[in-house]
Amino acid sequence: MSEHELEHDYLEDSKQKILVADDEASIRRILETRLKMIGYDIVTAADGEEAVSTFSKESPDLIVLDVMMPKMDGYGVVREIRRTSDVPIIILTALGDVSERITGLELGADDYVIKPFSPKELEARVKAILRRTSSNKASFSSGKVAKNVITTGNIKIDTARRQVFKKNERIRLTGMEFSLLELLVNNSGQAYSRNEILQHVWSYPADHRIDTRVVDVHISRLRSKLENDPANPELILTARGMGYMFQRIS
C-alpha cells in the first residue's frame, strides 16, 4: 500500500462520526449533506428506537436528536443513552417551547438548537462541542497527558483525564459538564456571568439576547452530582447579580 493510501485510510479512520436522528427525511438529508461536506461521517435514524439501536451499533462521537419522534421521543433516547454513555447530545426543539429545552437539558443533553434552524448554526454547535470533548481524548491517547489533580473537600478533579471522584467514587460527568467545572475550578474565586460561561465553554457568540438557561441547568446538574446538599452548595456558588463561581474548601 502506498504512503498516500495509508494517509487516506488514516484520515478516514480518524473522522468523527455523528448520529442524526429526526423523523423528517428532509432534515436528515440536509444535515447529512452539510455535515459530510465539513468532514464528518454521518449515520441517521428516523425514530427513537432506531436512534438507540444505531447508537449501540455505531458508537458515534456526537448525536443530533429531535425531541418529537415516533416510537420513542428524544427524551426517552437521552435517558437510554445516559445510562451508559457521556456522548455529547444536541437536541432539536420547537420554537418557543422553553419547557422542551429545559427538560432535554435536565435529562443530560449538552446543548439545543431551535427549529427552524440555520444549518450553519448547528454546524457551529457541533464543532464547538466536539472540540471541547475530543481535544483531550487525542492528547490522552497519544500519551502526552500531565497529571493534574485538584482536591477540594471530598472531591478530586483530574483535569488531564477529565475525571471526577467524590469520596474516591467516580462521578459520571458529560463532556460539557466537565468543561464547565474545569473553567470554574481553574479560576476559583472568580465570578463568571452566564454569557461569559457560554462564550468560554460552549463558544456562543457574545449576545445578550441568547437564552442562558443552558448554563443554569448545567450548574444544577453539577451541584446534584458534587454537592453534599445541592440546595445549599458549598463548592459551586451563585454570585448574586453576576453568575457563578467555584469555591475551594479544605
LOLO-752250 format. One line per 2 residues: number of its first residue (from 1); their letters; for each residue x, y, z of C-alpha. Coordinates in Angstrom, 2 decimals. Layout:
N
NUM	A	X/Y/Z; ...;
// end
This chain:
250
1	MS	0.00/0.00/0.00; 1.36/3.42/-0.94;
3	EH	2.04/6.21/1.55; -0.84/8.20/0.03;
5	EL	-3.24/5.28/0.53; -2.09/4.83/4.11;
7	EH	-2.65/8.52/4.79; -6.10/8.34/3.20;
9	DY	-7.06/5.33/5.32; -5.84/7.11/8.45;
11	LE	-7.92/10.18/7.68; -10.97/8.02/7.03;
13	DS	-10.49/6.14/10.30; -9.96/9.36/12.26;
15	KQ	-13.17/11.01/11.04; -15.59/11.81/13.80;
17	KI	-18.99/10.16/13.49; -22.31/11.91/14.09;
19	LV	-25.71/10.30/14.52; -28.56/12.44/13.16;
21	AD	-31.96/11.29/14.49; -35.04/13.04/13.12;
23	DE	-38.32/11.75/11.73; -38.29/14.39/8.97;
25	AS	-36.45/12.95/5.98; -35.69/16.42/4.59;
27	IR	-33.87/17.45/7.78; -31.90/14.20/7.83;
29	RI	-30.85/14.75/4.19; -29.83/18.38/4.74;
31	LE	-27.81/17.65/7.86; -26.21/14.55/6.37;
33	TR	-25.11/16.53/3.30; -23.88/19.58/5.20;
35	LK	-22.04/17.68/7.92; -20.39/15.33/5.43;
37	MI	-19.17/18.37/3.49; -17.25/19.61/6.53;
39	GY	-15.62/16.24/7.16; -17.82/14.13/9.43;
41	DI	-19.10/10.58/8.96; -22.88/10.53/9.31;
43	VT	-25.33/7.83/10.31; -29.06/8.51/10.55;
45	AA	-32.19/7.30/12.32; -35.85/8.06/11.62;
47	DG	-37.32/7.32/15.06; -36.27/7.00/18.67;
49	EE	-35.93/3.22/18.79; -33.76/3.27/15.67;
51	AV	-31.67/6.04/17.24; -30.91/3.90/20.32;
53	ST	-30.15/0.86/18.17; -27.92/2.83/15.78;
55	FS	-26.09/4.40/18.70; -25.29/0.94/20.11;
57	KE	-24.02/-0.33/16.75; -22.13/2.74/15.54;
59	SP	-20.76/4.38/18.74; -20.93/7.94/17.32;
61	DL	-18.89/10.82/18.72; -21.95/13.11/18.90;
63	IV	-25.73/12.86/18.49; -28.08/15.42/16.93;
65	LD	-31.50/14.45/18.25; -35.01/15.68/17.51;
67	VM	-37.30/15.76/20.53; -40.57/14.81/18.79;
69	MP	-40.10/11.41/17.15; -42.28/8.28/16.82;
71	KM	-41.80/5.02/18.78; -39.60/6.77/21.38;
73	DG	-39.29/10.52/21.81; -36.00/12.35/22.19;
75	YG	-36.31/12.40/25.98; -36.51/8.62/26.06;
77	VV	-33.47/8.39/23.80; -31.45/10.70/26.07;
79	RE	-32.45/8.64/29.13; -31.41/5.38/27.47;
81	IR	-28.08/6.70/26.24; -27.20/8.43/29.52;
83	RT	-27.47/5.09/31.33; -24.17/4.04/29.78;
85	SD	-22.61/6.91/27.85; -21.48/10.53/28.17;
87	VP	-21.53/11.08/24.38; -22.37/14.72/23.53;
89	II	-26.04/15.26/22.61; -27.55/18.28/20.85;
91	IL	-31.34/18.32/20.89; -33.52/19.97/18.25;
93	TA	-36.53/21.66/19.85; -39.61/23.56/18.69;
95	LG	-39.54/27.34/18.50; -40.81/28.95/21.69;
97	DV	-41.19/25.72/23.67; -38.89/26.54/26.58;
99	SE	-40.04/23.59/28.70; -38.94/21.21/25.92;
101	RI	-35.43/22.64/26.01; -35.17/22.61/29.80;
103	TG	-36.40/19.02/30.04; -33.87/17.86/27.46;
105	LE	-31.01/19.63/29.24; -32.07/18.29/32.65;
107	LG	-32.01/14.74/31.28; -28.43/15.19/30.12;
109	AD	-28.36/16.90/26.71; -25.36/19.20/26.23;
111	DY	-26.96/21.89/24.08; -30.00/22.64/21.95;
113	VI	-30.84/24.24/18.62; -34.29/25.68/17.93;
115	KP	-36.31/24.65/14.87; -36.43/26.10/12.27;
117	FS	-32.67/26.46/12.43; -29.78/27.58/10.28;
119	PK	-27.54/24.64/9.28; -24.57/26.96/9.90;
121	EL	-25.69/27.49/13.50; -25.92/23.74/14.05;
123	EA	-22.51/23.21/12.45; -21.04/25.77/14.86;
125	RV	-22.60/23.98/17.85; -21.28/20.61/16.62;
127	KA	-17.75/21.95/16.11; -17.67/23.69/19.50;
129	IL	-18.82/20.64/21.45; -16.58/18.18/19.61;
131	RR	-13.61/20.50/20.02; -14.26/20.56/23.77;
133	TS	-14.83/16.84/24.20; -12.33/15.38/21.72;
135	SN	-9.19/17.50/22.12; -8.41/15.85/25.45;
137	KA	-9.02/12.36/24.02; -6.37/12.99/21.39;
139	SF	-3.75/14.09/23.92; -4.64/11.25/26.28;
141	SS	-4.39/8.57/23.56; -1.04/9.97/22.45;
143	GK	0.31/9.61/25.98; 1.04/13.34/26.27;
145	VA	-1.01/13.91/29.42; 0.45/15.52/32.52;
147	KN	-1.04/14.52/35.86; -3.03/17.37/37.32;
149	VI	-5.33/16.50/40.22; -7.19/19.19/42.17;
151	TT	-8.54/18.22/45.59; -11.19/20.24/47.39;
153	GN	-13.04/18.77/50.33; -14.01/15.20/49.39;
155	IK	-13.83/15.96/45.66; -10.88/15.07/43.41;
157	ID	-10.77/16.52/39.90; -8.33/15.01/37.41;
159	TA	-8.18/17.66/34.69; -5.89/15.57/32.48;
161	RR	-8.17/12.54/32.31; -11.33/14.62/32.72;
163	QV	-12.48/12.50/35.64; -14.09/13.47/38.94;
165	FK	-14.20/11.47/42.17; -16.31/12.05/45.28;
167	KN	-15.10/10.14/48.35; -12.97/8.10/45.90;
169	ER	-16.05/7.08/43.89; -16.03/8.03/40.21;
171	IR	-18.75/10.56/39.36; -20.01/10.41/35.78;
173	LT	-19.99/13.82/34.07; -20.78/14.65/30.48;
175	GM	-18.07/16.36/28.46; -19.69/19.77/28.74;
177	EF	-20.35/19.37/32.47; -16.66/18.70/32.95;
179	SL	-15.66/21.64/30.75; -17.88/23.94/32.81;
181	LE	-16.46/22.57/36.06; -12.91/22.92/34.73;
183	LL	-13.47/26.59/33.85; -14.76/27.39/37.32;
185	VN	-12.19/25.28/39.21; -9.22/26.70/37.32;
187	NS	-10.46/30.17/38.22; -11.58/29.56/41.78;
189	GQ	-12.96/32.67/43.46; -13.64/34.42/40.16;
191	AY	-17.27/35.01/39.25; -18.38/34.41/35.68;
193	SR	-21.59/35.71/34.16; -23.81/33.27/32.28;
195	NE	-22.88/34.91/28.98; -19.17/34.60/29.78;
197	IL	-19.63/30.93/30.60; -21.47/30.35/27.32;
199	QH	-18.64/32.01/25.43; -15.86/30.10/27.24;
201	VW	-17.45/26.65/27.33; -19.99/26.46/24.50;
203	SY	-18.34/29.04/22.18; -21.56/31.02/21.86;
205	PA	-21.17/34.49/20.32; -21.31/37.47/22.68;
207	DH	-25.01/38.37/22.52; -27.18/39.46/25.44;
209	RI	-30.27/38.01/23.75; -29.03/34.42/23.99;
211	DT	-31.02/32.12/26.29; -28.61/31.44/29.16;
213	RV	-30.69/28.74/30.84; -28.39/26.10/29.38;
215	VD	-25.84/27.33/31.94; -28.30/27.25/34.84;
217	VH	-29.32/23.67/34.04; -25.71/22.51/33.77;
219	IS	-24.88/24.19/37.09; -27.86/22.44/38.67;
221	RL	-26.70/19.10/37.25; -23.17/19.62/38.57;
223	RS	-24.46/20.54/42.02; -26.67/17.45/42.16;
225	KL	-23.61/15.28/41.42; -20.94/17.02/43.50;
227	EN	-22.51/18.87/46.42; -23.40/17.16/49.70;
229	DP	-26.51/19.36/49.82; -27.30/20.71/46.33;
231	AN	-29.85/23.15/47.78; -27.10/24.72/49.90;
233	PE	-23.99/24.45/47.74; -20.53/24.89/49.20;
235	LI	-18.46/24.42/46.03; -20.37/25.97/43.12;
237	LT	-21.74/29.25/44.40; -24.16/31.75/42.93;
239	AR	-22.59/35.20/42.63; -25.58/37.48/43.11;
241	GM	-26.24/39.73/40.18; -23.36/38.13/38.31;
243	GY	-23.43/34.39/37.70; -21.41/31.56/39.24;
245	MF	-18.07/30.86/40.87; -16.20/27.92/42.38;
247	QR	-15.01/28.00/45.98; -12.37/25.53/47.14;
249	IS	-12.85/24.09/50.60; -10.28/22.38/52.84;
// end
